[in-house]
Amino acid sequence: MSKIITLFNQSGGVGKTTLTMNLGYALATQHHKVLLIDLDPQASLTTFMGLEPTELEKTLYNALLEEESLPIHQELYKMALVPTNINLSVAELELVSAFNRESRLKEAVLPIKESYDYILIDCPPSLGLLSVLGLTAATHILVPIETEFKSYFGTGLLLSTIAKIRRHLNPNIQFAGFIPTKYDRRRSQHLRTYEQMCTELKPLGKVFWPIPDTTAFPDSTEERRPLALYKSKHPAVEVLFDIATELEKL
């Protein structure tokens, strides 16, 4: 069965988009069929994957608001992509009165989901309706958390949101795990925060190996390439592929 994994955190800058692209590539390299869905109106994932958001005729907006088929772009670094652009920013307003609004993405994915082993959804950094759509469509949630105390402190609100989604919209959603990001082992605060994550979050799901803080990620996305293609020997590449291997066990 296809695994639909939504990467979600209401905080910005934790690495959701970078992880979506790079974990998708790692899974594709391991011979899985992978589809990425850009659910963030900022369209960073669309840009990172080599498309120009302003030049797209059809995007996720058309599937959600006009109930068209998902516009899937094939063969982008061994993956497929459903792109978006700034038009999606008005979707939350336009969906307010829409019938069955929370399930619009789930219904859009349904006809094609068995064509892919993994569908990774990049959510916006908010607790708005678009994120609710991503969580309602998911079989699993993967949570990137920056290894700064102030970022980790907001995890309680995130977990409360997931609990509400389970009660009202998606009772079967499971945690794929938690990924500590922007980790610098030389900083004692990062070490303490990572240890706290391992202790407090382990009952909910696996706490993966931390993703190191490195300029290689912004450099590779500026080049619009996964890190494994931009700098294959970088230590973060091994971590990403190890996480992908764990996701295969879901």
For each residue, the residues with C-beta under 8 A, 3 or more apart:
1: 114 139
2: 113 114 115 116 117 118 119 139
3: 117 118 119 139 140 247 250
4: 109 113 119 121 137 138 139 140
5: 118 119 120 121 138 139 140 141 142 176 247 250
6: 120 121 123 134 135 137 138 140 141 142
7: 16 19 20 120 121 122 123 141 142 143 144
8: 16 123 131 134 135 141 142 143 158
9: 14 16 123 125 143 144 145 158
10: 125 126 127 131 154 157 158 161
11: 14 125 146 151 154
12: 125
13: 125 146
14: 9 11 125 144 145 146 151 181 182
15: 18 19 144 146 179 181 182 211 217
16: 7 8 9 19 20 40 122 123 125 144
17: 20 21 40 44 45 48 122 221
18: 15 21 22 48 217 221
19: 7 15 16 22 23 142 144 179 181 211 240
20: 7 16 17 23 24 36 45 120 121 122
21: 17 18 24 25 36 45 48 49 221 226
22: 18 19 25 26 226 227 228 240
23: 19 20 26 27 120 240 243 244 247
24: 20 21 27 28 34 36 79 118 120
25: 21 22 28 29 34 77 78 79 226 228 229
26: 22 23 29 30 228 240 241 243 244
27: 23 24 30 32 34 117 118 244 247 248
28: 24 25 31 32 33 34 77 78 79
29: 25 26 78 228 241
30: 26 27 241 244 245 248
31: 28
32: 27 28 117 118 248
33: 28 80 115 116 117 118
34: 24 25 27 28 78 79 80 116 117 118 119 120
35: 72 79 80 81 82 112 115 116 118 119 120
36: 20 21 24 45 49 79 80 81 82 119 120 121 122
37: 60 70 81 82 105 109 119 120 121 122 134
38: 43 44 45 46 60 81 82 83 84 122
39: 60 84 88 105 121 122 123 124 130 131 133 134
40: 16 17 43 44 45 84 88 122 123 124 125 130
41: 84 85 86 87 88 89 91 124 130
42: 124
43: 38 40 46 47 53 83 84 85 86 88
44: 17 38 40 47 48 122 221
45: 17 20 21 36 38 40 48 49 81 83 84 122
46: 38 43 49 51 53 56 81 83 84 85
47: 43 44 50 51 52 53 224
48: 17 18 21 44 45 221 224
49: 21 36 45 46 73 76 77 79 81 83 224
50: 47 76 224
51: 46 47 55 56 73 76 81 83
52: 47 55 56
53: 43 46 47 56 59 83 84 85 86
54: 85 86
55: 51 52
56: 46 51 52 53 59 71 83 85
57:
58: 62 68 71
59: 53 56 62 71 82 83 84 85 87 88
60: 37 38 39 63 64 70 71 82 83 84 88
61: 64 65 66 84 85 87 88 91
62: 58 59 65 66 68 71
63: 60 66 67 68 69 70 71 82 104 105 108
64: 60 61 67 88 91 95 104 105 108 133
65: 61 62 91 94 95 98
66: 61 62 63
67: 63 64 104 107 108
68: 58 62 63 71
69: 63 108 111
70: 37 60 63 82 108 109 112
71: 56 58 59 60 62 63 68 82 83
72: 35 80 81 82 112
73: 49 51 76 80 81 82 83
74: 80
75: 78 80
76: 49 50 51 73 79 80 81
77: 25 28 49 225 226 229
78: 25 28 29 34 75
79: 24 25 28 34 35 36 49 76
80: 33 34 35 36 72 73 74 75 76 116
81: 35 36 37 38 45 46 49 51 72 73 76
82: 35 36 37 38 59 60 63 70 71 72 73
83: 38 43 45 46 49 51 53 56 59 60 71 73
84: 38 39 40 41 43 45 46 53 59 60 61 87 88
85: 41 43 46 53 54 56 59 61 88
86: 41 43 53 54 89
87: 41 59 61 84 90 91
88: 39 40 41 43 59 60 61 64 84 85 91 130
89: 41 86 92
90: 87 93 94
91: 41 61 64 65 87 88 94 95 129 130
92: 89 95 96 128 129 130
93: 90 96
94: 65 90 91 98
95: 64 65 91 92 98 101 104 129
96: 92 93 101 129
97:
98: 65 94 95 101 104
99:
100: 103 104 107
101: 95 96 98 104 129 133
102: 129 132 133 136 169
103: 100 106 107 133 136 137 169
104: 63 64 67 95 98 100 101 107 108 133
105: 37 39 63 64 108 109 121 133 134 136 137
106: 103 109 110 133 136 137
107: 67 100 103 104 110
108: 63 64 67 69 70 104 105 111
109: 4 37 70 105 106 112 113 119 137
110: 106 107 113
111: 69 108
112: 35 70 72 109 115 116
113: 2 4 109 110 116 119
114: 1 2
115: 2 33 35 112
116: 2 33 34 35 80 112 113 119
117: 2 3 27 32 33 34
118: 2 3 5 24 27 32 33 34 35 247
119: 2 3 4 5 34 35 36 37 109 113 116
120: 5 6 7 20 23 24 34 35 36 37
121: 4 5 6 7 20 36 37 39 105 134 137 138
122: 7 16 17 20 36 37 38 39 40 44 45
123: 6 7 8 9 16 39 40 130 131 134 135
124: 39 40 41 42 128 130 131
125: 9 10 11 12 13 14 16 40
126: 10 130 131
127: 10 131 157 161
128: 92 124 131 132
129: 91 92 95 96 101 102 132 133
130: 39 40 41 88 91 92 123 124 126 133 134
131: 8 10 39 123 124 126 127 128 134 135
132: 102 128 129 135 136 165 169
133: 39 64 101 102 103 104 105 106 129 130 136 137
134: 6 8 37 39 105 121 123 130 131 137 138
135: 6 8 123 131 132 138 141 161 162 165 169 170 173
136: 102 103 105 106 132 133 165 169 170
137: 4 6 103 105 106 109 121 133 134
138: 4 5 6 121 134 135 141 170 173
139: 1 2 3 4 5 172 173 174
140: 3 4 5 6 173 174 175 176 250
141: 5 6 7 8 135 138 162 173 174 175 176
142: 5 6 7 8 19 175 176 177 178 179 247
143: 7 8 9 155 158 175 177 178 179
144: 7 9 14 15 16 19 178 179 181 211
145: 9 14 151 152 155 178 179 180 181 197
146: 11 13 14 15 151 152 180 181 182
147: 151 152 180 181 182 183 184 190 193 194 197 210
148: 151 152 182 189 190 193
149: 152 153 189 192 193
150: 153 154
151: 11 14 145 146 147 148 154
152: 145 146 147 148 149 155 193 196 197
153: 149 150 156
154: 10 11 150 151 157 158
155: 143 145 152 158 159 201
156: 153 159 160
157: 10 127 154 160 161
158: 8 9 10 143 154 155 161 162
159: 155 156 162 163 204
160: 156 157 163 164
161: 10 127 135 157 158 164 165
162: 135 141 158 159 165 166 173 175
163: 159 160 166 167
164: 160 161 167 168
165: 132 135 136 161 162 168 169 170 173
166: 162 163 169 170 171 173
167: 163 164 171
168: 164 165
169: 102 103 132 135 136 165 166
170: 135 136 138 165 166 173
171: 166 167
172: 139
173: 135 138 139 140 141 162 165 166 170
174: 139 140 141 205 250
175: 140 141 142 143 162 178 204 205 206
176: 5 140 141 142 205 206 247 250
177: 142 143 205 206 207 208 246
178: 142 143 144 145 175 197 201 204 205 206 207 208
179: 15 19 142 143 144 145 208 210 211 243
180: 145 146 147 183 193 194 197 207 208 209 210 211
181: 14 15 19 144 145 146 147 210 211 213
182: 14 15 146 147 148 211 213
183: 147 180 190 194 210 211 212 213
184: 147 187 190 212 213
185: 190 191 210 212
186:
187: 184 190 191
188: 191 192
189: 148 149 192 193
190: 147 148 183 184 185 187 193 194
191: 185 187 188 194 195
192: 149 188 189 195 196
193: 147 148 149 152 180 189 190 196 197
194: 147 180 183 190 191 197 198 210
195: 191 192 198 199
196: 152 192 193 199 200
197: 145 147 152 178 180 193 194 200 201 207
198: 194 195 201 202 207
199: 195 196 202
200: 196 197 203
201: 155 178 197 198 204 205 207
202: 198 199 205 206 207
203: 200
204: 159 175 178 201
205: 174 175 176 177 178 201 202
206: 175 176 177 178 202 246
207: 177 178 180 197 198 201 202
208: 177 178 179 180 242 243 246
209: 180 239 242 243
210: 147 179 180 181 183 185 194 239
211: 15 19 144 179 180 181 182 183 236 239 240
212: 183 184 185 235 236 239
213: 181 182 183 184
214: 217 234 236
215: 218 219
216: 219 220 227 230 231 234 236
217: 15 18 214 220 221 227 236
218: 215 221 222
219: 215 216 222 223 230 231
220: 216 217 223 225 226 227 229 230 231
221: 17 18 21 44 48 217 218 224 225
222: 218 219
223: 219 220 230
224: 47 48 49 50 221
225: 77 220 221 229 230
226: 21 22 25 77 220 229 230
227: 22 216 217 220 230 231 234 236 237 240
228: 22 25 26 29 232 237 240 241
229: 25 77 220 225 226 232
230: 216 219 220 223 225 226 227
231: 216 219 220 227 234 237
232: 228 229 237
233: 237
234: 214 216 227 231 237
235: 212 238 239
236: 211 212 214 216 217 227 239 240
237: 227 228 231 232 233 234 240 241
238: 235 241 242
239: 209 210 211 212 235 236 242 243
240: 19 22 23 26 211 227 228 236 237 243 244
241: 26 29 30 228 237 238 244 245
242: 208 209 238 239 245 246
243: 23 26 179 208 209 239 240 246 247
244: 23 26 27 30 240 241 247 248
245: 30 241 242 248 249
246: 177 206 208 242 243 249
247: 3 5 23 27 118 142 176 243 244 250
248: 27 30 32 244 245
249: 245 246
250: 3 5 140 174 176 247
